[in-house]
Amino acid sequence: MAAALAATWDPRGELERMRRQLPKLLEAYQAIAVALPPGATWADEALRGMGVAAEVTPDWSWGRYLALQKAVDIADAPHIHYADLDRLLRWVETRPQEWLQVVERLKECDCLVIGRTAAAYATHPQALVMTETISNAVVSHFLGREMDVSAGSKGFSRKAAEFLLAHTRPGRALGTDAEWPLTLQRAGFQGEYLEVDGLDWEIPDQFQDQAAGAERQRRVAAEYDVDPRHWAQRVAVAREIVEAALQNGARQ
């Protein structure tokens, strides 16, 4: 039973890497649906030329919801893998066997939250680690077990995906890290958790010919932490996830 891929992607120099990895992706997934930010018409045209179902969103905050909706609409696959595409490309390039094993694993439950191992987390800047420690703790409290919910990768049964589309709304993209698993847990869907090495930090890959090595990850992480704007951005992300968790948790 094949899964479909629902992905969001704000392209930053990864198009050729996507083109190279596409044969592997098409072997693993029955169909691929990609949501793009407003203005990314050039990427829309390029992906459609590769045979990928792409759509430019009217508002980028709708991206994850519309990607999931499109994947459900274009394929009859019994399972959907949601992924941030830049993270997925790195995973496919650096740890393809682990990625394929997880694609098979997501077919065993209604909701699979895919998190990062300690080694994968250690590649990220402190601005991200320290803020996600807070948002992960809040979401984990409501889920009843410790999880890393913000690695940009989750698996759903088709029934679970359809339930999310019917009972949530677009408009708070990063809040889905809390909203989606909490909504499904409240409705009684089976949930599982898995940590992987392949979801290590992807930002250093931008505008590179291939996935960055460990030395570049360390250097870019140090540079990232120096800029206070990045800390502000990561605080805003954590706040959005926490707010979604608190609102959903209050309904339980």
C-alpha positions in Angstrom: 0.0 0.0 0.0 1.6 3.2 -1.2 1.5 6.5 0.7 1.1 9.9 -0.8 3.3 12.9 0.0 1.9 16.2 1.1 4.7 18.9 1.3 5.1 22.6 1.8 8.1 24.3 0.2 9.5 27.8 0.1 12.3 27.1 -2.5 15.7 28.5 -1.5 18.0 27.1 -4.2 16.9 23.5 -3.8 15.2 23.0 -7.2 18.0 21.0 -8.8 18.3 18.8 -5.7 14.6 18.2 -6.0 15.0 17.3 -9.6 17.7 14.8 -8.8 15.8 13.1 -5.9 12.4 13.0 -7.7 12.9 9.5 -9.0 13.4 8.2 -5.5 10.4 10.1 -4.3 8.2 8.8 -7.0 9.2 5.2 -6.1 8.2 5.7 -2.5 5.0 7.8 -2.9 1.9 7.1 -5.0 1.5 10.9 -5.6 3.2 14.1 -4.5 1.4 17.3 -3.7 3.4 20.5 -2.9 2.0 23.8 -1.6 4.1 26.9 -2.4 4.1 30.4 -1.0 2.5 33.3 -2.8 4.6 34.5 -5.7 6.4 31.2 -6.3 4.9 30.7 -9.8 8.3 29.8 -11.2 8.5 26.9 -8.8 4.9 25.9 -9.6 5.7 25.7 -13.3 8.9 23.8 -12.7 7.3 21.2 -10.4 4.3 20.7 -12.8 6.9 20.1 -15.5 8.3 17.3 -13.4 4.8 15.7 -13.0 4.3 17.0 -9.4 1.0 18.3 -8.3 1.9 21.9 -7.2 -0.2 24.8 -6.0 0.7 28.4 -5.1 -1.2 29.3 -1.9 -3.1 32.5 -1.6 -1.7 32.9 1.9 1.4 31.0 3.1 -0.2 30.3 6.5 -2.5 28.0 4.6 0.3 25.9 3.3 0.2 22.8 5.4 -3.5 22.5 5.3 -3.7 22.9 1.6 -0.9 20.5 1.0 -2.7 17.8 3.0 -6.0 18.6 1.2 -4.3 18.4 -2.2 -2.7 15.0 -1.4 -6.0 13.6 -0.3 -7.7 15.0 -3.4 -5.2 13.7 -6.0 -4.6 10.2 -4.7 -6.5 7.3 -3.2 -3.5 6.4 -1.1 -4.5 4.9 2.3 -1.7 6.9 4.1 -0.3 10.5 3.8 3.2 11.6 4.7 3.3 15.3 5.5 6.8 16.8 5.3 8.5 20.2 5.0 10.2 19.6 1.6 13.5 21.1 2.4 13.9 18.8 5.4 12.7 15.8 3.4 15.3 16.4 0.6 18.1 16.4 3.2 16.7 13.2 4.7 16.5 11.5 1.4 20.0 12.6 0.5 21.8 11.7 3.7 19.8 8.8 5.2 17.7 7.2 2.4 17.3 3.9 4.2 16.0 5.4 7.4 13.6 7.6 5.4 12.2 4.6 3.5 11.8 2.6 6.7 9.8 5.5 8.2 7.5 5.7 5.1 6.7 2.0 5.8 6.3 2.6 9.5 3.7 5.4 9.0 1.4 2.9 7.4 0.9 1.2 10.8 -1.0 3.8 12.6 -3.4 6.8 12.2 -0.9 9.4 13.3 2.9 9.1 13.5 4.7 12.1 15.0 8.3 11.9 13.6 10.8 13.7 15.9 14.5 14.2 16.1 17.1 12.1 18.0 19.4 14.0 20.4 22.1 13.8 17.8 19.9 15.4 15.1 18.7 18.1 17.5 22.3 19.0 18.4 22.9 20.2 14.9 20.4 23.1 15.3 21.1 26.6 16.6 20.4 27.4 20.3 17.7 29.9 19.2 15.7 27.0 17.9 16.6 24.4 20.6 15.8 26.6 23.5 12.4 27.9 22.2 11.3 24.5 21.0 12.1 23.0 24.4 9.2 25.1 25.7 6.7 24.4 22.9 7.5 20.7 22.8 7.0 20.5 26.6 3.6 22.1 26.4 2.4 19.9 23.6 3.9 16.8 25.2 1.9 17.6 28.4 -1.4 17.4 26.5 -0.3 14.4 24.5 0.7 12.5 27.6 4.2 11.6 26.6 7.4 13.4 25.7 7.7 14.2 22.0 9.5 16.5 19.6 6.5 17.7 17.5 8.3 20.3 15.4 10.5 18.4 13.1 8.3 19.1 10.1 7.3 15.5 9.4 4.2 13.5 10.4 2.2 10.5 9.0 -1.5 10.1 8.8 -4.0 7.4 7.8 -6.3 8.6 5.1 -9.2 8.6 7.6 -7.2 10.7 10.0 -6.2 13.2 7.3 -9.8 13.6 6.2 -10.8 14.1 9.8 -8.2 16.9 10.1 -9.4 18.6 7.0 -13.0 18.5 8.3 -12.3 19.6 11.8 -9.4 22.2 11.4 -9.0 25.3 9.4 -6.1 26.9 7.5 -4.4 30.0 8.8 -2.0 28.9 11.6 0.6 26.8 9.7 3.1 26.1 12.5 0.4 25.7 15.0 -0.5 22.4 13.3 2.5 20.9 15.1 0.2 21.0 18.1 -3.2 21.1 16.6 -3.0 18.1 14.3 -1.9 15.4 16.8 -4.0 16.8 19.6 -7.1 16.9 17.4 -6.6 13.3 16.4 -5.9 12.2 20.0 -9.1 13.8 21.2 -11.0 12.0 18.5 -9.6 8.6 19.5 -7.2 8.0 16.6 -4.2 5.7 17.3 -1.0 7.8 17.7 2.7 6.7 17.8 6.0 8.5 18.1 9.4 7.9 16.4 12.7 9.7 16.5 15.1 9.8 13.5 18.6 11.1 12.7 17.6 12.3 9.2 15.7 15.3 10.4 18.9 17.2 11.4 19.1 20.9 10.6 18.4 21.8 7.0 18.9 25.5 6.7 22.6 25.2 5.9 21.6 23.3 2.7 20.0 26.4 1.2 21.6 27.4 -2.2 24.0 24.4 -2.0 24.5 21.7 -4.6 23.9 19.0 -1.9 23.1 18.6 1.7 25.6 20.4 4.0 28.1 18.6 6.1 28.5 18.8 9.9 31.2 21.5 9.8 28.9 23.8 7.7 26.0 23.1 10.0 28.0 24.1 13.0 29.2 27.3 11.4 25.8 28.4 10.1 24.2 27.6 13.5 26.7 29.9 15.3 26.0 32.6 12.8 22.3 32.1 13.2 22.4 32.6 16.9 24.3 35.9 16.7 21.3 37.6 15.0 18.7 38.7 17.5 16.0 38.6 14.8 16.3 34.9 14.6 15.6 34.6 18.3 12.6 36.8 17.9 11.4 34.6 15.0 11.8 31.4 16.9 10.0 32.9 20.0 7.1 33.7 17.7 7.0 30.2 16.3 7.1 28.7 19.8 4.3 31.0 20.8 2.1 30.0 17.9 2.5 26.3 18.7 1.9 26.8 22.5 -1.3 28.8 21.7 -2.5 26.1 19.5 -1.8 23.5 22.2 -3.5 25.4 24.9 -6.6 26.0 22.7 -6.8 22.4 21.8 -6.0 21.1 25.2 -8.8 23.1 26.7 -11.3 21.2 24.5 -10.3 17.8 25.9 
